[in-house]
C-alpha cells in the first residue's frame, strides 16, 4: 500500500480557510485552495512514498495489470477509473456540464484536445461534509414560466414567450439566454438580480433560489450565468447528503465543503460564472434538459459499511467504520481518512493515516483491516463489493 501526497489546486473560486483548516495549516491560506486531488489523473497525479517519489500515475503506467488488476484493465483500460477529491468552493464554481464518453470521443475526433482532454465521461458524486449549496439540473418549463412571471423582468418574459413554441422549450430558453448579445448582458443580469432582491424574502424554493442568485451576484456581477442559475434547481445539501451528477446535467456548486468522487476525467464545458473559456455551442450540444442530479443519503449494507449509491460505472464510494476489514480485496482502492487516526494492516505491512491523509491499495494488496478511530471513506470500482 502507498501513502498518497494529494495535489492542491488554486482556482480563484477556492476557499482561503477550508482545506488549510482540515490539514491543520495556518489560515487564511496564501491563495485560494479549491480542490485536493487523490488519484492518477494526468493533470494532478498524487505522489507516493516509494523510493524516487513516483506519482500514482507513474505506477499505473509502469504496470497496469499489477497495480489495477487484470479485470479492471480489461474493463476500463490501463488507467485508474476513478478520482477522489475534497472540494472547497468559497464562491460559486462555473456553470458547467460534462459529456458522455461517446460525445467526448466524437469531439476529440474533430478538434483533438481543443475541447476535451480525454475520451471519458465525467460522472461525479458530491457528498457534503459541511452544508453545501448547489444549483443542479434544469427546471421544467412550467417552473421556469412561473418564476419568470414572479420576477416581472420584461426581457426575460419575452424570452420565455419565444421559447414556449419550441419542441424543447427548456433547452430553447437556455439557448436564448446564452445568446444574449454581449452589449445587453449586463443590463439583463442587473434587471434579474434586482428582481431577485425583491423576491428573496418570500418563502419557498423560489425565494431561496433568488436569495442565492443575489449572493452569487456579489461575486460575479453582470454575468449571464446569473440568469442561467434561475433556470436551475437550487438545493442545500446537509452533511451526510449527496448529489449524484451524470453526464449532461447542468450544475454549479456554490459554496461548502465536500468529498467528491468522479470518473478519472477532467472533461468540462462551461456556460458562465467563470473567467475560463466558455463554449456555448458545445454546452448546448451535450446538456440534457431532462437530466437532474439524484440526491440521497448513505445506505448501510452491513455493520460498519455505508454506501453512497451512484449510477456511474466507474466508481463506488463508501464510508467505513474502523474495527473491520475493508471491502474489495481484489480491486484498486483509495482510502481517505477525513478526521481521526487509523491504521491499515495487510499481509505486506501497516500504514497509519491521520487527518486528511490517504492511501492507495493496489489490486494485489488483498485483505486489509482498518483499526483506530476516525471518519474514513473508501472509493473503488463498482461491483467490487
C-alpha positions as CSV (number, residue, x, y, z in Angstrom):
1,X,0.0,0.0,0.0
2,X,1.2,3.5,-0.8
3,X,0.7,6.7,1.2
4,X,-0.5,9.4,-1.2
5,X,0.5,13.0,-1.3
6,X,-2.6,14.9,-2.6
7,X,-2.4,17.7,-5.1
8,X,-3.9,21.1,-4.0
9,X,-5.4,23.2,-6.8
10,X,-5.6,27.0,-6.5
11,X,-8.6,28.1,-8.6
12,X,-9.9,31.6,-7.9
13,X,-13.2,30.2,-6.6
14,X,-11.5,28.2,-3.8
15,X,-11.6,28.8,-0.1
16,X,-8.9,30.5,2.0
17,X,-9.8,28.5,5.1
18,X,-11.5,25.1,4.4
19,X,-8.7,22.9,3.1
20,X,-6.0,24.6,5.2
21,X,-8.1,24.1,8.4
22,X,-8.7,20.4,7.6
23,X,-4.9,19.9,7.2
24,X,-4.1,21.9,10.3
25,X,-2.3,24.7,8.5
26,X,-2.4,28.5,9.2
27,X,-5.4,30.4,7.8
28,X,-6.1,32.2,5.7
29,X,-4.0,30.4,3.1
30,X,-1.7,32.4,0.9
31,X,-4.0,31.9,-2.1
32,X,-7.4,30.2,-2.7
33,X,-7.5,26.4,-2.4
34,X,-10.2,24.9,-4.4
35,X,-9.6,21.1,-4.6
36,X,-7.5,18.4,-3.1
37,X,-6.9,15.6,-5.6
38,X,-6.2,12.0,-4.7
39,X,-5.7,9.8,-7.8
40,X,-3.8,9.3,-11.0
41,X,-5.3,11.9,-13.4
42,X,-2.6,13.4,-15.7
43,X,-3.3,17.0,-14.6
44,X,-2.7,16.3,-10.9
45,X,-1.4,12.8,-10.1
46,X,-0.8,12.2,-6.4
47,X,2.7,11.5,-5.2
48,X,3.6,8.3,-3.4
49,X,6.2,7.4,-0.7
50,X,8.1,4.9,-2.8
51,X,11.8,5.4,-3.5
52,X,12.2,8.1,-6.1
53,X,8.7,9.5,-5.2
54,X,6.9,8.3,-8.4
55,X,3.4,9.5,-8.8
56,X,0.4,7.2,-8.7
57,X,0.1,7.7,-12.5
58,X,3.7,6.6,-12.9
59,X,3.0,3.4,-11.0
60,X,-0.1,2.6,-13.1
61,X,1.7,3.3,-16.4
62,X,4.6,1.1,-15.4
63,X,2.5,-2.0,-14.5
64,X,-1.3,-1.5,-15.2
65,X,-2.2,-5.2,-14.6
66,X,-0.1,-5.4,-11.4
67,X,-1.5,-2.2,-9.9
68,X,-5.1,-2.2,-11.2
69,X,-5.7,-6.0,-11.7
70,X,-6.5,-7.8,-14.9
71,X,-10.2,-7.5,-14.5
72,X,-10.0,-3.7,-14.0
73,X,-7.7,-3.2,-17.0
74,X,-9.9,-5.4,-19.2
75,X,-13.0,-3.3,-18.3
76,X,-11.5,0.2,-18.2
77,X,-8.2,0.1,-19.9
78,X,-4.7,0.8,-18.4
79,X,-6.0,3.7,-16.3
80,X,-7.3,4.1,-12.8
81,X,-11.0,4.5,-13.3
82,X,-11.8,7.0,-10.5
83,X,-10.5,10.2,-8.8
84,X,-11.2,11.3,-5.3
85,X,-11.3,14.9,-4.2
86,X,-12.0,17.3,-1.4
87,X,-14.0,20.1,-2.9
88,X,-14.0,23.5,-1.2
89,X,-15.6,26.4,-3.1
90,X,-15.5,29.7,-1.3
91,X,-17.5,31.2,-4.2
92,X,-19.7,29.8,-7.0
93,X,-18.0,27.5,-9.4
94,X,-18.7,27.9,-13.1
95,X,-22.0,26.6,-14.5
96,X,-21.0,23.5,-16.4
97,X,-21.9,20.1,-17.9
98,X,-19.9,17.0,-18.8
99,X,-20.1,15.0,-22.0
100,X,-20.8,11.3,-22.3
101,X,-17.8,9.2,-23.4
102,X,-19.3,9.0,-26.9
103,X,-19.6,12.8,-27.1
104,X,-16.1,13.3,-25.9
105,X,-14.6,10.8,-28.4
106,X,-16.5,12.3,-31.3
107,X,-15.4,15.9,-30.4
108,X,-11.8,14.8,-29.9
109,X,-12.0,13.2,-33.4
110,X,-12.9,16.6,-34.8
111,X,-10.9,19.0,-32.6
112,X,-8.2,17.0,-30.9
113,X,-7.5,18.3,-27.4
114,X,-9.1,21.7,-28.0
115,X,-12.3,21.0,-26.1
116,X,-11.8,17.7,-24.2
117,X,-8.6,16.2,-22.9
118,X,-9.6,12.6,-22.7
119,X,-12.1,10.1,-24.1
120,X,-14.0,9.6,-20.9
121,X,-17.3,10.7,-19.4
122,X,-17.1,12.5,-16.1
123,X,-20.0,11.4,-13.8
124,X,-19.5,12.6,-10.3
125,X,-20.9,12.3,-6.8
126,X,-20.6,15.1,-4.2
127,X,-21.0,14.2,-0.6
128,X,-21.5,17.1,1.8
129,X,-19.2,17.1,4.9
130,X,-20.4,20.6,5.8
131,X,-23.6,22.4,4.4
132,X,-23.1,22.6,0.7
133,X,-25.1,24.9,-1.6
134,X,-25.6,23.8,-5.2
135,X,-27.6,24.5,-8.4
136,X,-28.2,21.2,-10.2
137,X,-30.4,20.3,-13.1
138,X,-32.8,22.4,-15.2
139,X,-36.3,23.2,-14.1
140,X,-39.4,22.2,-16.0
141,X,-40.7,24.8,-18.4
142,X,-43.8,25.2,-16.1
143,X,-41.5,26.1,-13.2
144,X,-39.5,28.4,-15.4
145,X,-42.5,30.3,-16.6
146,X,-43.9,30.5,-13.0
147,X,-40.6,32.0,-11.8
148,X,-40.4,34.4,-14.8
149,X,-43.9,35.6,-14.0
150,X,-42.9,36.4,-10.4
151,X,-39.7,38.2,-11.4
152,X,-41.5,40.5,-13.8
153,X,-38.4,41.3,-16.0
154,X,-39.8,42.2,-19.4
155,X,-36.9,40.9,-21.5
156,X,-36.9,37.6,-19.6
157,X,-40.6,37.3,-20.1
158,X,-40.2,37.8,-23.8
159,X,-37.6,35.1,-24.0
160,X,-39.9,32.7,-22.2
161,X,-42.7,33.5,-24.6
162,X,-40.4,32.9,-27.6
163,X,-39.2,29.6,-26.1
164,X,-42.7,28.3,-25.5
165,X,-43.3,27.3,-29.1
166,X,-40.1,25.2,-29.4
167,X,-40.1,21.4,-29.4
168,X,-37.9,21.5,-26.3
169,X,-38.8,24.8,-24.6
170,X,-36.4,24.4,-21.7
171,X,-33.4,23.8,-24.0
172,X,-34.6,26.7,-26.1
173,X,-34.9,29.0,-23.1
174,X,-31.3,28.2,-22.1
175,X,-30.1,28.8,-25.7
176,X,-31.9,32.1,-25.9
177,X,-30.5,33.3,-22.5
178,X,-26.9,32.3,-23.6
179,X,-27.4,34.0,-27.0
180,X,-28.0,37.4,-25.3
181,X,-25.8,39.9,-27.2
182,X,-22.7,40.9,-25.2
183,X,-23.7,44.5,-25.1
184,X,-27.0,43.6,-23.5
185,X,-25.8,41.0,-20.9
186,X,-25.1,43.5,-18.1
187,X,-28.5,45.2,-18.4
188,X,-30.3,41.8,-18.3
189,X,-28.3,40.5,-15.5
190,X,-28.8,43.6,-13.4
191,X,-32.6,43.6,-14.0
192,X,-32.8,39.9,-13.0
193,X,-30.7,40.5,-9.8
194,X,-32.8,43.5,-8.9
195,X,-35.9,41.3,-9.3
196,X,-34.4,38.6,-7.2
197,X,-33.8,41.1,-4.4
198,X,-37.5,41.8,-4.4
199,X,-38.3,38.1,-4.4
200,X,-35.6,36.7,-2.0
201,X,-37.7,37.4,1.2
202,X,-40.5,35.2,0.0
203,X,-41.0,31.7,1.5
204,X,-40.4,28.6,-0.6
205,X,-37.9,27.4,-3.2
206,X,-38.2,30.4,-5.5
207,X,-37.4,32.8,-2.6
208,X,-34.4,30.7,-1.6
209,X,-33.1,30.4,-5.2
210,X,-33.5,34.2,-5.6
211,X,-31.5,34.9,-2.5
212,X,-28.8,32.5,-3.7
213,X,-28.6,34.4,-7.0
214,X,-28.2,37.7,-5.2
215,X,-25.3,36.3,-3.2
216,X,-23.6,34.9,-6.3
217,X,-24.1,38.4,-8.0
218,X,-21.8,39.9,-5.4
219,X,-19.0,37.6,-6.7
220,X,-19.9,37.5,-10.4
221,X,-21.6,40.9,-11.3
222,X,-23.1,41.3,-14.7
223,X,-22.6,37.7,-15.6
224,X,-25.1,35.9,-17.9
225,X,-24.7,32.9,-15.6
226,X,-26.8,34.7,-13.0
227,X,-29.8,34.4,-15.4
228,X,-28.9,30.7,-16.2
229,X,-29.0,29.9,-12.4
230,X,-32.7,30.8,-12.3
231,X,-33.4,28.1,-14.8
232,X,-31.8,25.5,-12.5
233,X,-32.9,23.7,-9.3
234,X,-31.4,25.2,-6.1
235,X,-30.5,22.8,-3.2
236,X,-28.7,22.9,0.1
237,X,-27.1,19.6,1.0
238,X,-26.7,18.9,4.7
239,X,-23.7,16.9,6.0
240,X,-24.2,13.3,5.0
241,X,-26.4,14.1,2.0
242,X,-25.1,13.7,-1.5
243,X,-25.9,14.5,-5.1
244,X,-25.1,12.1,-8.0
245,X,-24.4,14.0,-11.2
246,X,-24.4,12.2,-14.6
247,X,-23.3,13.4,-18.0
248,X,-25.4,16.1,-19.4
249,X,-26.6,17.5,-16.1
250,X,-26.1,21.3,-15.8
251,X,-24.7,22.2,-12.4
252,X,-22.9,24.8,-10.4
253,X,-21.5,24.2,-6.9
254,X,-21.9,27.4,-4.9
255,X,-20.1,27.1,-1.6
256,X,-19.4,24.5,1.0
257,X,-17.1,21.5,1.8
258,X,-17.5,18.1,0.4
259,X,-15.9,14.8,-0.6
260,X,-16.3,14.2,-4.4
261,X,-15.6,11.1,-6.3
262,X,-15.7,11.0,-10.1
263,X,-14.6,9.2,-13.2
264,X,-10.9,9.9,-13.9
265,X,-11.6,12.7,-16.3
266,X,-11.5,16.5,-16.4
267,X,-13.8,17.0,-19.4
268,X,-15.9,20.0,-18.8
269,X,-17.8,22.7,-20.8
270,X,-18.7,26.0,-19.1
271,X,-21.6,28.4,-19.6
272,X,-20.9,31.2,-17.2
273,X,-19.6,32.4,-13.8
274,X,-16.0,31.9,-14.9
275,X,-13.0,33.6,-16.4
276,X,-12.1,30.4,-18.2
277,X,-13.2,29.7,-21.8
278,X,-17.0,29.4,-22.3
279,X,-18.1,27.1,-25.2
280,X,-21.9,27.7,-25.6
281,X,-22.4,25.6,-28.8
282,X,-20.8,22.6,-27.2
283,X,-22.6,23.1,-23.9
284,X,-26.0,23.2,-25.8
285,X,-25.0,20.1,-27.7
286,X,-24.2,18.0,-24.6
287,X,-26.7,19.4,-22.0
288,X,-29.8,17.2,-21.3
289,X,-32.7,19.4,-20.1
290,X,-34.4,16.4,-18.6
291,X,-31.4,15.1,-16.6
292,X,-31.2,16.0,-13.0
293,X,-28.9,15.3,-10.1
294,X,-30.1,12.4,-7.9
295,X,-29.9,13.3,-4.2
296,X,-29.6,10.8,-1.4
297,X,-28.1,9.6,1.8
298,X,-25.9,6.7,2.6
299,X,-27.2,3.1,2.6
300,X,-25.9,0.7,5.3
301,X,-25.2,-2.6,3.6
302,X,-23.7,-4.3,6.6
303,X,-22.4,-3.2,10.0
304,X,-19.7,-0.6,9.6
305,X,-20.2,-0.2,5.9
306,X,-22.3,2.6,4.4
307,X,-22.5,3.0,0.6
308,X,-23.4,6.1,-1.4
309,X,-25.2,4.8,-4.5
310,X,-24.3,6.2,-7.9
311,X,-25.4,5.4,-11.4
312,X,-21.8,5.6,-12.5
313,X,-20.0,2.6,-13.9
314,X,-16.6,4.0,-12.8
315,X,-16.7,4.2,-9.0
316,X,-18.3,3.3,-5.8
317,X,-18.0,5.4,-2.6
318,X,-18.4,4.0,0.9
319,X,-17.8,5.2,4.5
320,X,-16.1,2.5,6.6
321,X,-16.2,2.3,10.4
322,X,-12.8,1.3,11.9
323,X,-12.8,-2.1,13.5
324,X,-13.5,-4.1,10.4
325,X,-11.9,-5.4,7.2
326,X,-12.1,-3.2,4.2
327,X,-14.2,-4.4,1.3
328,X,-13.0,-5.0,-2.3
329,X,-9.9,-7.3,-1.6
330,X,-9.1,-7.7,-5.3
331,X,-9.8,-4.3,-6.7
332,X,-7.8,-1.0,-6.7
333,X,-8.8,1.2,-3.8
334,X,-8.2,4.7,-2.3
335,X,-8.7,5.0,1.4
336,X,-9.2,8.5,2.8
337,X,-9.2,9.5,6.5
338,X,-11.0,12.8,6.8
339,X,-10.7,13.0,10.5
340,X,-9.0,10.9,13.2
341,X,-6.2,8.4,13.5
342,X,-6.5,5.0,11.9
343,X,-4.2,2.1,10.9
344,X,-4.4,0.0,7.7
345,X,-2.9,-3.5,8.1
346,X,-2.4,-6.2,5.4
347,X,0.0,-9.1,4.8
348,X,2.5,-6.6,3.4
349,X,2.6,-4.4,6.5
350,X,0.9,-1.4,8.1
351,X,0.2,2.2,7.4
352,X,-1.1,4.9,9.8
353,X,-3.3,7.7,8.5
354,X,-4.3,10.9,10.3
355,X,-6.5,13.9,9.4
356,X,-6.9,14.4,5.6
357,X,-4.5,11.6,4.7
358,X,-5.0,8.9,2.2
359,X,-3.5,5.7,0.8
360,X,-3.7,3.7,-2.4
361,X,-4.2,0.0,-2.2
362,X,-3.3,-1.9,-5.4
363,X,-5.4,-4.8,-6.6
364,X,-3.0,-7.3,-5.3
365,X,-2.9,-5.9,-1.7
366,X,-5.5,-8.4,-0.6
367,X,-7.2,-8.3,2.8
368,X,-6.8,-5.0,4.7
369,X,-8.1,-4.3,8.2
370,X,-9.0,-0.8,9.5
371,X,-8.4,0.0,13.1
372,X,-8.5,3.1,15.2
373,X,-11.0,5.9,15.4
374,X,-11.9,8.2,12.6
375,X,-14.1,9.2,9.6
376,X,-12.9,7.0,6.8
377,X,-14.0,6.9,3.1
378,X,-13.1,4.2,0.5
379,X,-13.5,4.5,-3.3
380,X,-13.2,1.6,-5.6
381,X,-14.8,0.2,-8.8
382,X,-18.4,-0.8,-9.0
383,X,-19.2,-4.4,-8.3
384,X,-16.1,-4.8,-6.2
385,X,-18.3,-5.4,-3.2
